[in-house]
Amino acid sequence: LDLEPRPAPDFVLTTYNDQQLQLSDFRGQVVVLNFWASWCPPCRAEAPILEQASRALRDAGVVIIGIDVWDDDDQARAFLDEFGITYPNAQDTTRLIPVEYGVTGLPETFVVDRRGVLVHRWVGPLRADDLSDLIAPSL
């Protein structure tokens, strides 16, 4: 779904590896922001695709960030372990980020361009070709 481009709402969270994660630190890179939860079956389906894409696209200046919402901490960590997720993931402890982004369900994915502008939104699980199509205009 195309969005009316607007500045991506900034946030600061702590990742599951205890790193500080601030969206605005990634200016100059294309950010794929994926909202997920461990209890969401389509999120499980797309997790390996996102992990594969994060490895493949790293050198192209694309960063994937997972935001875990409405979830249990232990189950979220088990999900990340199960799928061998290496890209940054953090639990939304503020509960405000999905509201600011207008998340309607899970999974939902947003693309933030190099200038920090929200340019695309994808509702539902991503396939590999969907992700390529989403980020291509921003590369």
DSSP file with accessible surface (Angstrom, degrees, kcal/mol):
  #  RESIDUE AA STRUCTURE BP1 BP2  ACC     N-H-->O    O-->H-N    N-H-->O    O-->H-N    TCO  KAPPA ALPHA  PHI   PSI    X-CA   Y-CA   Z-CA
    1    1 A L              0   0  120      0, 0.0   120,-1.7     0, 0.0     2,-0.2   0.000 360.0 360.0 360.0 129.9    0.0    0.0    0.0
    2    2 A D  E     -A  120   0A 134    118,-0.2     2,-0.3     3,-0.0   118,-0.2  -0.569 360.0-152.7 -78.4 143.5    1.4    3.4   -0.9
    3    3 A L  E     -     0   0A  43    116,-0.8    -1,-0.0    -2,-0.2   118,-0.0  -0.769  28.2-102.8-108.5 157.8    1.5    5.9    1.9
    4    4 A E  E     -     0   0A 167     -2,-0.3   114,-0.1     1,-0.1   116,-0.1  -0.727  57.3-112.2 -71.0 114.7    1.4    9.6    1.9
    5    5 A P  E     +     0   0A  77      0, 0.0   114,-0.2     0, 0.0    -1,-0.1  -0.305  53.9 156.4 -58.9 135.7    5.2   10.1    2.6
    6    6 A R  E     -A  118   0A  99    112,-0.9   112,-3.4     3,-0.0    -3,-0.0  -0.970  51.7 -75.7-151.5 158.7    5.9   11.5    6.0
    7    7 A P  E     -A  117   0A 100      0, 0.0   110,-0.3     0, 0.0   109,-0.1  -0.358  54.9-112.8 -58.5 134.2    8.8   11.5    8.4
    8    8 A A        -     0   0    9    108,-2.7     2,-0.1     1,-0.1    93,-0.1  -0.546  35.8-107.5 -67.9 128.4    9.1    8.2   10.1
    9    9 A P        -     0   0   25      0, 0.0     2,-0.1     0, 0.0    -1,-0.1  -0.391  38.2-128.9 -58.3 128.3    8.3    8.6   13.8
   10   10 A D        +     0   0   67     -2,-0.1     2,-0.3    13,-0.1    12,-0.0  -0.404  32.0 175.8 -77.3 156.8   11.5    8.2   15.7
   11   11 A F        -     0   0   14     -2,-0.1    12,-1.6     2,-0.0     2,-0.4  -0.981  24.5-144.9-154.8 159.1   11.9    5.8   18.6
   12   12 A V  E     +G   22   0B  68     -2,-0.3     2,-0.3    10,-0.2    10,-0.2  -0.997  30.1 160.2-128.4 123.6   14.4    4.4   21.0
   13   13 A L  E     -G   21   0B   5      8,-2.6     8,-3.3    -2,-0.4     2,-0.5  -0.897  39.2-116.1-133.7 167.0   14.2    0.8   22.2
   14   14 A T  E     -G   20   0B  88     77,-0.3    77,-0.6    -2,-0.3     6,-0.2  -0.930  33.9-133.9-106.0 126.2   16.5   -1.7   23.8
   15   15 A T  B >   -B   90   0A   8      4,-3.2     3,-2.1    -2,-0.5    75,-0.3  -0.195  27.8-101.8 -72.2 170.4   17.1   -4.8   21.6
   16   16 A Y  T 3  S+     0   0   17     73,-2.3    -1,-0.1     1,-0.3    74,-0.1   0.639 126.7  56.8 -66.3 -14.3   17.0   -8.4   22.8
   17   17 A N  T 3  S-     0   0  121     72,-0.3    -1,-0.3     2,-0.1     3,-0.1   0.117 122.8-108.4 -98.4  16.0   20.9   -8.1   22.8
   18   18 A D  S <  S+     0   0  127     -3,-2.1     2,-0.4     1,-0.2    -2,-0.1   0.814  73.6 139.3  63.0  31.9   20.7   -5.1   25.1
   19   19 A Q        -     0   0  125      2,-0.0    -4,-3.2     0, 0.0     2,-0.3  -0.851  58.5-114.0-100.8 146.1   21.8   -2.6   22.5
   20   20 A Q  E     -G   14   0B 132     -2,-0.4     2,-0.5    -6,-0.2    -6,-0.2  -0.634  31.7-162.2 -77.5 134.6   20.1    0.8   22.2
   21   21 A L  E     +G   13   0B   7     -8,-3.3    -8,-2.6    -2,-0.3     2,-0.5  -0.974  13.5 174.0-123.4 113.5   18.2    1.0   19.0
   22   22 A Q  E >   -G   12   0B  49     -2,-0.5     3,-1.5   -10,-0.2     4,-0.3  -0.989  25.9-146.4-122.4 124.5   17.2    4.5   17.7
   23   23 A L  G >  S+     0   0   11    -12,-1.6     3,-2.4    -2,-0.5    -1,-0.1   0.898  97.3  59.0 -55.8 -43.7   15.6    4.7   14.3
   24   24 A S  G >  S+     0   0   33    -13,-0.3     3,-1.4     1,-0.3    -1,-0.3   0.709  89.8  73.3 -65.3 -15.6   17.2    8.1   13.4
   25   25 A D  G <  S+     0   0  108     -3,-1.5    -1,-0.3     1,-0.2    -2,-0.2   0.675  90.1  61.7 -66.8 -15.6   20.7    6.5   13.8
   26   26 A F  G X  S+     0   0   40     -3,-2.4     3,-2.1    -4,-0.3    -1,-0.2   0.235  70.2 139.7 -98.7  13.3   20.0    4.7   10.5
   27   27 A R  T <   +     0   0  138     -3,-1.4    88,-0.2     1,-0.3    87,-0.1  -0.293  66.7  36.6 -53.4 141.4   19.7    7.9    8.4
   28   28 A G  T 3  S+     0   0   45     86,-2.6     2,-0.3     1,-0.4    -1,-0.3   0.286 107.4  83.1  93.5 -10.6   21.4    7.3    5.0
   29   29 A Q  S <  S-     0   0   68     -3,-2.1     2,-0.5    84,-0.2    -1,-0.4  -0.855  85.1-111.7-118.8 159.9   20.3    3.7    5.0
   30   30 A V  E     -c   62   0A   0     31,-2.8    33,-3.1    -2,-0.3     2,-0.5  -0.811  35.5-154.8 -88.6 127.7   17.0    2.1    3.8
   31   31 A V  E     -cD  63 112A   3     81,-2.7    81,-3.0    -2,-0.5     2,-0.7  -0.927  11.6-160.8-110.9 128.3   15.2    0.7    6.8
   32   32 A V  E     -cD  64 111A   0     31,-3.1    33,-3.0    -2,-0.5     2,-0.6  -0.944  14.2-161.6-103.8 113.8   12.7   -2.1    6.6
   33   33 A L  E     -cD  65 110A   0     77,-3.1    77,-2.8    -2,-0.7     2,-0.5  -0.893   6.5-169.3-103.6 115.0   10.7   -2.0    9.8
   34   34 A N  E     -cD  66 109A   3     31,-3.1    33,-3.3    -2,-0.6     2,-0.5  -0.927   9.5-156.6-113.5 120.1    8.8   -5.2   10.5
   35   35 A F  E     +cD  67 108A   0     73,-3.3    73,-1.5    -2,-0.5     2,-0.3  -0.831  32.8 149.3 -93.2 128.4    6.1   -5.4   13.2
   36   36 A W  E     -c   68   0A   4     31,-2.4    33,-2.6    -2,-0.5     2,-0.3  -0.899  32.5-152.7-148.8 172.1    5.7   -9.0   14.5
   37   37 A A    >   -     0   0    0     -2,-0.3     3,-1.5    31,-0.2     6,-0.2  -0.977  28.8-122.1-150.7 152.8    4.8  -11.3   17.4
   38   38 A S  T 3  S+     0   0   11     -2,-0.3     6,-0.1     1,-0.3    33,-0.1   0.781 110.9  55.9 -66.8 -25.9    5.7  -14.8   18.3
   39   39 A W  T 3  S+     0   0  136      4,-0.0    -1,-0.3    -3,-0.0    32,-0.0   0.414  84.1  99.5 -87.3   3.8    2.1  -16.0   18.4
   40   40 A a    X>  -     0   0    4     -3,-1.5     4,-1.4     1,-0.2     3,-0.7  -0.805  59.5-158.3 -98.9 108.5    1.4  -14.8   14.8
   41   41 A P  H 3> S+     0   0   93      0, 0.0     4,-1.7     0, 0.0     3,-0.4   0.897  92.7  51.3 -55.3 -43.8    1.5  -17.7   12.3
   42   42 A P  H 3> S+     0   0   47      0, 0.0     4,-1.7     0, 0.0     5,-0.2   0.836 104.8  58.9 -65.2 -25.5    2.2  -15.5    9.2
   43   43 A a  H <> S+     0   0    2     -3,-0.7     4,-1.4     1,-0.2    -5,-0.1   0.890 104.5  50.7 -66.2 -36.1    5.1  -13.9   11.1
   44   44 A R  H  < S+     0   0   84     -4,-1.4    -1,-0.2    -3,-0.4     3,-0.1   0.894 107.5  54.2 -66.1 -38.2    6.6  -17.3   11.4
   45   45 A A  H  < S+     0   0   65     -4,-1.7     4,-0.4     1,-0.2    -1,-0.2   0.870 114.5  38.8 -64.5 -37.9    6.2  -17.8    7.7
   46   46 A E  H  X S+     0   0    1     -4,-1.7     4,-2.5     1,-0.2     3,-0.3   0.647  92.2  87.7 -91.4 -12.1    8.1  -14.6    6.8
   47   47 A A  H  X S+     0   0    2     -4,-1.4     4,-2.4     1,-0.2     5,-0.2   0.914  90.3  46.6 -55.3 -47.7   10.8  -14.8    9.5
   48   48 A P  H  > S+     0   0   61      0, 0.0     4,-2.4     0, 0.0    -1,-0.2   0.876 112.0  52.6 -64.1 -32.4   13.3  -16.9    7.4
   49   49 A I  H  > S+     0   0   41     -4,-0.4     4,-2.6    -3,-0.3    -2,-0.2   0.921 110.1  47.3 -67.0 -43.7   12.7  -14.6    4.4
   50   50 A L  H  X S+     0   0    1     -4,-2.5     4,-2.6     2,-0.2    -1,-0.2   0.909 112.5  49.6 -64.8 -41.4   13.5  -11.5    6.4
   51   51 A E  H  X S+     0   0   11     -4,-2.4     4,-1.8    -5,-0.2    -2,-0.2   0.942 112.3  47.3 -63.2 -45.5   16.6  -13.1    7.9
   52   52 A Q  H  X S+     0   0  135     -4,-2.4     4,-2.3     1,-0.2    -2,-0.2   0.927 113.4  49.0 -61.0 -43.8   17.8  -14.1    4.4
   53   53 A A  H  X S+     0   0   16     -4,-2.6     4,-2.8     1,-0.2     5,-0.2   0.894 106.1  56.4 -64.8 -39.0   17.1  -10.6    3.1
   54   54 A S  H  X S+     0   0    5     -4,-2.6     4,-0.9     1,-0.2    -1,-0.2   0.913 111.6  43.2 -62.8 -37.5   18.9   -8.9    5.9
   55   55 A R  H  < S+     0   0  139     -4,-1.8     4,-0.4     1,-0.2    -1,-0.2   0.910 117.3  45.9 -71.2 -42.1   22.1  -10.9    5.1
   56   56 A A  H  < S+     0   0   79     -4,-2.3     3,-0.2     1,-0.2    -2,-0.2   0.830 119.0  39.7 -70.7 -32.6   21.7  -10.4    1.3
   57   57 A L  H ><>S+     0   0   37     -4,-2.8     3,-1.5    -5,-0.2     5,-1.4   0.527  84.7  96.1 -99.0  -8.3   21.0   -6.6    1.5
   58   58 A R  G ><5S+     0   0  131     -4,-0.9     3,-1.6     1,-0.3    -1,-0.2   0.899  86.6  49.2 -49.4 -47.0   23.3   -5.5    4.3
   59   59 A D  G 3 5S+     0   0  161     -4,-0.4    -1,-0.3     1,-0.3    -2,-0.1   0.669 103.0  62.1 -72.1 -14.7   26.0   -4.4    1.8
   60   60 A A  G < 5S-     0   0   47     -3,-1.5    -1,-0.3     2,-0.1    -2,-0.2   0.375 122.5-102.1 -90.0   4.5   23.4   -2.5   -0.2
   61   61 A G  T < 5S+     0   0   15     -3,-1.6   -31,-2.8     1,-0.3     2,-0.5   0.828  77.8 137.1  80.4  30.7   22.7   -0.2    2.8
   62   62 A V  E   < -c   30   0A   4     -5,-1.4     2,-0.4   -33,-0.2    -1,-0.3  -0.951  32.5-168.5-113.2 129.9   19.5   -1.9    3.8
   63   63 A V  E     -c   31   0A  22    -33,-3.1   -31,-3.1    -2,-0.5     2,-0.5  -0.970   8.3-153.5-118.1 130.9   18.8   -2.5    7.5
   64   64 A I  E     -c   32   0A   3     -2,-0.4     2,-0.4   -33,-0.2   -31,-0.2  -0.890  13.3-173.0-101.6 133.7   15.9   -4.7    8.7
   65   65 A I  E     -c   33   0A   0    -33,-3.0   -31,-3.1    -2,-0.5     2,-0.4  -0.997  10.5-150.3-127.2 128.7   14.6   -4.0   12.2
   66   66 A G  E     -ce  34  89A   0     22,-2.9    24,-2.0    -2,-0.4     2,-0.5  -0.847   5.1-164.0 -99.3 134.9   12.1   -6.1   13.9
   67   67 A I  E     -ce  35  90A   0    -33,-3.3   -31,-2.4    -2,-0.4     2,-0.5  -0.971  10.2-152.2-119.3 113.9    9.6   -4.6   16.4
   68   68 A D  E     -ce  36  91A   0     22,-2.7    24,-2.9    -2,-0.5     2,-0.3  -0.738  20.6-174.7 -87.1 125.4    8.0   -7.2   18.6
   69   69 A V        +     0   0    1    -33,-2.6     3,-0.1    -2,-0.5   -31,-0.1  -0.914  54.4   2.7-125.8 150.8    4.5   -6.1   19.8
   70   70 A W  S    S+     0   0  105     -2,-0.3     2,-0.3    22,-0.3    -1,-0.2   0.879 100.1 127.9  50.2  49.1    1.8   -7.4   22.1
   71   71 A D        -     0   0   19     -3,-0.2     2,-0.4   -34,-0.1    -1,-0.2  -0.801  65.7-104.6-135.2 170.2    4.0  -10.3   23.1
   72   72 A D     >  -     0   0   76     -2,-0.3     4,-2.6     1,-0.1     5,-0.2  -0.836  29.5-134.7 -97.5 132.4    5.6  -12.3   25.9
   73   73 A D  H  > S+     0   0   57     -2,-0.4     4,-2.4     1,-0.2     5,-0.2   0.909 102.3  46.0 -56.3 -49.2    9.3  -11.7   26.3
   74   74 A D  H  > S+     0   0  118      1,-0.2     4,-2.1     2,-0.2    -1,-0.2   0.904 114.2  48.1 -63.7 -41.6   10.3  -15.4   26.7
   75   75 A Q  H  > S+     0   0  110      2,-0.2     4,-2.2     1,-0.2    -1,-0.2   0.888 110.3  52.4 -67.8 -36.2    8.3  -16.5   23.7
   76   76 A A  H  X S+     0   0    0     -4,-2.6     4,-2.2     2,-0.2    -2,-0.2   0.936 110.2  47.9 -64.1 -44.2    9.7  -13.6   21.6
   77   77 A R  H  X S+     0   0   94     -4,-2.4     4,-2.3     1,-0.2    -2,-0.2   0.899 110.6  51.7 -63.4 -39.3   13.2  -14.7   22.5
   78   78 A A  H  X S+     0   0   54     -4,-2.1     4,-2.9     2,-0.2    -1,-0.2   0.901 108.3  52.5 -63.6 -39.1   12.4  -18.3   21.6
   79   79 A F  H  X S+     0   0    7     -4,-2.2     4,-2.0     2,-0.2    -2,-0.2   0.941 109.7  48.0 -61.0 -47.9   11.0  -17.2   18.2
   80   80 A L  H  <>S+     0   0   17     -4,-2.2     5,-2.4     1,-0.2     4,-0.4   0.897 114.6  46.6 -62.6 -39.9   14.2  -15.3   17.4
   81   81 A D  H ><5S+     0   0  132     -4,-2.3     3,-1.1     3,-0.2    -1,-0.2   0.926 108.7  55.1 -66.3 -45.7   16.4  -18.3   18.4
   82   82 A E  H 3<5S+     0   0  118     -4,-2.9    -2,-0.2     1,-0.3    -1,-0.2   0.884 116.4  36.3 -57.1 -40.6   14.2  -20.7   16.4
   83   83 A F  T 3<5S-     0   0   47     -4,-2.0    -1,-0.3    -5,-0.2    -2,-0.2   0.392 106.5-123.4 -97.4   3.9   14.6  -18.8   13.2
   84   84 A G  T < 5 -     0   0   39     -3,-1.1     2,-0.3    -4,-0.4    -3,-0.2   0.888  39.2-171.5  59.6  41.3   18.3  -17.7   13.9
   85   85 A I      < +     0   0   24     -5,-2.4    -1,-0.2    -6,-0.2     4,-0.1  -0.520  19.0 170.7 -73.6 125.9   17.4  -14.1   13.5
   86   86 A T        +     0   0   71     -2,-0.3    -1,-0.2     2,-0.1     3,-0.1   0.577  47.1  94.6-109.5 -16.9   20.5  -11.8   13.5
   87   87 A Y  S    S-     0   0   16      1,-0.1   -22,-0.1   -22,-0.0   -36,-0.0  -0.421  93.4 -78.5 -76.4 156.9   19.0   -8.5   12.5
   88   88 A P        +     0   0   41      0, 0.0   -22,-2.9     0, 0.0     2,-0.4  -0.286  53.7 178.5 -61.7 134.7   18.1   -6.1   15.4
   89   89 A N  E     + e   0  66A   7    -24,-0.2   -73,-2.3    -3,-0.1     2,-0.3  -0.997   3.4 176.4-135.8 141.4   14.9   -6.8   17.2
   90   90 A A  E     -Be  15  67A   0    -24,-2.0   -22,-2.7    -2,-0.4     2,-0.4  -0.990  30.5-117.5-143.9 149.0   13.3   -5.1   20.1
   91   91 A Q  E     - e   0  68A  38    -77,-0.6     2,-1.6    -2,-0.3   -77,-0.3  -0.711  30.6-122.5 -84.4 136.2   10.2   -5.3   22.1
   92   92 A D        +     0   0    9    -24,-2.9     3,-0.4    -2,-0.4   -22,-0.3  -0.631  39.5 168.7 -78.9  90.7    8.0   -2.2   21.9
   93   93 A T  S    S+     0   0  111     -2,-1.6    -1,-0.2     1,-0.2   -80,-0.0   0.690  72.6  60.7 -76.5 -16.9    7.8   -1.5   25.6
   94   94 A T  S    S-     0   0   63     -3,-0.2    -1,-0.2     1,-0.1    -2,-0.1   0.775  86.8-151.9 -78.4 -27.4    6.2    1.9   24.9
   95   95 A R  S    S+     0   0  148     -3,-0.4     4,-0.2     1,-0.1    -2,-0.1   0.558  75.3  93.6  62.7  10.2    3.2    0.4   23.2
   96   96 A L     >  +     0   0  100      2,-0.1     4,-2.7     3,-0.1     5,-0.2   0.692  59.8  76.5-100.5 -23.8    3.0    3.7   21.2
   97   97 A I  H  > S+     0   0    2      1,-0.2     4,-2.2     2,-0.2     5,-0.2   0.934  94.1  48.9 -62.7 -45.6    5.0    2.7   18.1
   98   98 A P  H  >>S+     0   0    4      0, 0.0     5,-2.8     0, 0.0     4,-0.9   0.879 113.0  50.5 -61.0 -32.6    2.3    0.7   16.4
   99   99 A V  H >45S+     0   0  112     -4,-0.2     3,-0.6     3,-0.2    -2,-0.2   0.944 109.6  49.0 -67.2 -46.8   -0.1    3.5   17.0
  100  100 A E  H 3<5S+     0   0   86     -4,-2.7    -1,-0.2     1,-0.3    -3,-0.2   0.835 117.0  42.6 -63.6 -30.4    2.3    6.1   15.6
  101  101 A Y  H 3<5S-     0   0    6     -4,-2.2    -1,-0.3    -5,-0.2    -2,-0.2   0.570 110.6-121.1 -90.8 -12.3    2.8    4.0   12.5
  102  102 A G  T <<5 -     0   0   36     -4,-0.9    -3,-0.2    -3,-0.6     2,-0.2   0.845  39.1-174.4  76.3  34.2   -0.9    3.0   12.1
  103  103 A V      < -     0   0   21     -5,-2.8    -1,-0.2    -6,-0.2     3,-0.1  -0.443  11.6-179.0 -65.2 130.9   -0.3   -0.7   12.4
  104  104 A T        -     0   0  103      1,-0.3     2,-0.3    -2,-0.2    -1,-0.2   0.587  60.9 -21.8-106.9 -17.7   -3.6   -2.5   11.8
  105  105 A G  S    S-     0   0   27     19,-0.0    -1,-0.3   -70,-0.0    19,-0.1  -0.966  84.6 -45.3-173.9-179.6   -2.5   -6.2   12.2
  106  106 A L  S    S+     0   0   31     -2,-0.3   -70,-0.1     1,-0.1     2,-0.1  -0.931 104.4  27.0-123.2 147.6    0.5   -8.5   12.2
  107  107 A P  S    S+     0   0    1      0, 0.0    17,-2.5     0, 0.0     2,-0.3   0.686  76.0 160.0 -75.7 157.8    2.8   -8.8   10.4
  108  108 A E  E     -DF  35 123A   0    -73,-1.5   -73,-3.3    15,-0.2     2,-0.4  -0.987  18.4-161.3-142.4 138.1    3.1   -5.4    9.0
  109  109 A T  E     -DF  34 122A   0     13,-2.8    13,-3.1    -2,-0.3     2,-0.3  -0.965   4.4-169.0-129.2 138.0    6.2   -3.9    7.3
  110  110 A F  E     -DF  33 121A   1    -77,-2.8   -77,-3.1    -2,-0.4     2,-0.5  -0.924  13.4-142.6-123.1 149.6    7.2   -0.3    6.6
  111  111 A V  E     -DF  32 120A   0      9,-2.2     8,-2.9    -2,-0.3     9,-1.3  -0.960  11.0-166.5-114.0 128.2   10.0    1.1    4.4
  112  112 A V  E     -DF  31 118A   4    -81,-3.0   -81,-2.7    -2,-0.5     6,-0.2  -0.965  19.2-137.6-111.2 123.8   11.9    4.2    5.6
  113  113 A D    >   -     0   0   14      4,-3.0     3,-2.4    -2,-0.5   -84,-0.2  -0.114  33.7 -87.5 -77.9 179.9   14.0    5.8    2.9
  114  114 A R  T 3  S+     0   0   88     24,-0.3   -86,-2.6     1,-0.3   -85,-0.2   0.704 127.2  55.8 -62.5 -20.8   17.5    7.1    3.3
  115  115 A R  T 3  S-     0   0  170    -88,-0.2    -1,-0.3     2,-0.1     3,-0.1   0.396 121.8-104.0 -90.3   0.9   16.1   10.6    4.3
  116  116 A G  S <  S+     0   0    5     -3,-2.4  -108,-2.7     1,-0.3     2,-0.4   0.715  74.7 142.1  85.2  21.4   14.1    9.1    7.1
  117  117 A V  E     -A    7   0A  24   -110,-0.3    -4,-3.0    -4,-0.1     2,-0.6  -0.824  55.0-124.8-102.9 134.2   10.8    9.3    5.3
  118  118 A L  E     +AF   6 112A   0   -112,-3.4  -112,-0.9    -2,-0.4    -6,-0.2  -0.659  41.8 161.0 -74.2 116.1    8.1    6.6    5.5
  119  119 A V  E     +     0   0A  24     -8,-2.9  -116,-0.8    -2,-0.6     2,-0.3   0.674  51.0  26.9-116.1 -24.8    7.5    5.6    1.9
  120  120 A H  E     -AF   2 111A  33     -9,-1.3    -9,-2.2  -118,-0.2     2,-0.4  -0.992  49.5-166.1-143.2 155.1    5.8    2.1    1.9
  121  121 A R  E     - F   0 110A  45   -120,-1.7     2,-0.4    -2,-0.3   -11,-0.2  -0.996   5.0-167.6-138.3 137.7    3.6   -0.1    4.0
  122  122 A W  E     - F   0 109A  69    -13,-3.1   -13,-2.8    -2,-0.4     2,-0.5  -0.992   8.2-155.2-128.7 124.1    3.0   -3.8    3.4
  123  123 A V  E     + F   0 108A  69     -2,-0.4   -15,-0.2   -15,-0.2   -17,-0.1  -0.863  61.2  12.7-101.8 127.4    0.2   -5.6    5.3
  124  124 A G  S    S-     0   0   17    -17,-2.5   -15,-0.1    -2,-0.5     2,-0.1  -0.347 106.5 -26.5 101.1 177.1    0.6   -9.3    5.8
  125  125 A P        -     0   0   59      0, 0.0     2,-0.3     0, 0.0   -82,-0.1  -0.359  62.0-130.9 -70.1 142.8    3.5  -11.7    5.3
  126  126 A L        -     0   0    3    -84,-0.1     2,-0.3    -4,-0.1   -77,-0.1  -0.728  10.4-153.3 -90.7 141.5    6.2  -10.8    2.8
  127  127 A R     >  -     0   0  147     -2,-0.3     4,-1.9     1,-0.1     3,-0.3  -0.717  37.4-102.7 -99.6 164.4    7.5  -13.1    0.2
  128  128 A A  H  > S+     0   0   56     -2,-0.3     4,-2.0     1,-0.2     5,-0.1   0.892 122.4  48.5 -56.4 -42.5   11.1  -12.6   -1.0
  129  129 A D  H  > S+     0   0   88      1,-0.2     4,-2.3     2,-0.2    -1,-0.2   0.847 106.6  57.2 -71.1 -29.3   10.0  -10.9   -4.3
  130  130 A D  H  > S+     0   0    9     -3,-0.3     4,-2.3     2,-0.2    -1,-0.2   0.936 107.2  48.8 -61.3 -44.9    7.6   -8.6   -2.4
  131  131 A L  H  X S+     0   0    3     -4,-1.9     4,-2.1     1,-0.2     5,-0.3   0.931 109.9  50.7 -64.2 -42.8   10.4   -7.3   -0.3
  132  132 A S  H  X S+     0   0   70     -4,-2.0     4,-2.0     1,-0.2    -1,-0.2   0.921 112.0  47.8 -58.7 -45.8   12.6   -6.7   -3.3
  133  133 A D  H  < S+     0   0  117     -4,-2.3    -1,-0.2     1,-0.2    -2,-0.2   0.878 110.3  53.2 -63.1 -38.8    9.8   -4.7   -5.0
  134  134 A L  H  < S+     0   0   13     -4,-2.3    -1,-0.2     1,-0.2    -2,-0.2   0.887 116.9  34.7 -64.3 -43.1    9.2   -2.7   -1.8
  135  135 A I  H >X S+     0   0    4     -4,-2.1     3,-1.7     1,-0.2     4,-0.9   0.722  94.4  87.5 -89.3 -19.5   12.7   -1.5   -1.3
  136  136 A A  G >< S+     0   0   57     -4,-2.0     3,-1.1     1,-0.3    -1,-0.2   0.865  86.2  53.2 -49.0 -47.0   13.8   -1.1   -5.0
  137  137 A P  G 34 S+     0   0   92      0, 0.0    -1,-0.3     0, 0.0    -2,-0.1   0.787 110.9  48.5 -63.3 -22.7   12.5    2.5   -5.4
  138  138 A S  G <4        0   0   19     -3,-1.7   -24,-0.3    -4,-0.2    -2,-0.2   0.580 360.0 360.0 -91.9 -11.8   14.5    3.6   -2.3
  139  139 A L    <<        0   0   99     -3,-1.1   -78,-0.1    -4,-0.9  -110,-0.0  -0.400 360.0 360.0 -77.0 360.0   17.8    2.0   -3.3
